[in-house]
Amino acid sequence: MQVILTSYRRLAYMRRTVESLRQDPIELYIIDGGSDPETVEWIKQSADGWLLFRHNPGADFLKTEGIKAFGTDNEFLVTADDLLYPAGYSDRIRANYLALNSHYPEIEWTFCACQMEHQRITEWDTINGIECRPAKTSQVAGAIIDREICRQVGYFPNYGRTGQGDFAFNSRLEAIGIRRCYWRDPCLIHIGADKPKDYPALHAEYCADKRRHMPHGRADDGHTLDPGRQAPEMGKR
């Protein structure tokens, strides 16, 4: 299975995350936004492929560029401070995804995410033997997503380092009828620091993005950073 991991200056967390992922055979691609030289060197030694930027353009931008560079059919998205738990479950992630997809022959893809430890979901449906809970919106960290879906909806709109792009991305998926759900296992444990919760100015921009959303168009004009300023470096073993 292919895993795309986004990171920025969180080497201590990332070591633990990668250790949890590597307990099963995976292809690991790390997309980093301007970390220190020690972290960059560790990435080159630990990943099967990498995409490095000299400055941090934001998590939404990193996810988009990672999927464009390394995405094939479908990828598992992880951030550098999310620990896969129970350990060694990455082989079941793709199996769950395929089992859920086969239940919906009328659509081409299903968007699925792991339950995280803080969600405390207690009621579950069973679809094709997979315990899951259909959802109108779902987190992107710990989710399987198809590259073609991302292309159709314009990838992740870039709101810098706020994470608002995840919410806009979900609204775009809903507009074209992509089913989303949480499955009961595996789940992720968030081991990083708390993130700021209030970005009023950027939230207003997110609302504007939602209002002008077109299913097959880009709605992030003016928010995407100039990739020429990022001086990217791409590598693959």
Secondary structure, 3 states (H helix, E strand, C coil): CEEEEEECCCHHHHHHHHHHHCCCCCEEEEEEECCCHHHHHHHHHHCCEEEEECCCCCHHHHHHHHHHHHCCCEEEEEECCEEEECCCCHHHHHHHHHHHHCCCCCCCCEEEEEEECCCCCCCCEEECCEEEEEECCCCCCCEEEEHHHHHHCCCCCCCCCCCHHHHHHHHHHHHCCCEEEEEEEEEEEECCCCCCCCCHHHHHHHHHHHHCCCCCCCCCCCCCCCHHHHCCEEEEC
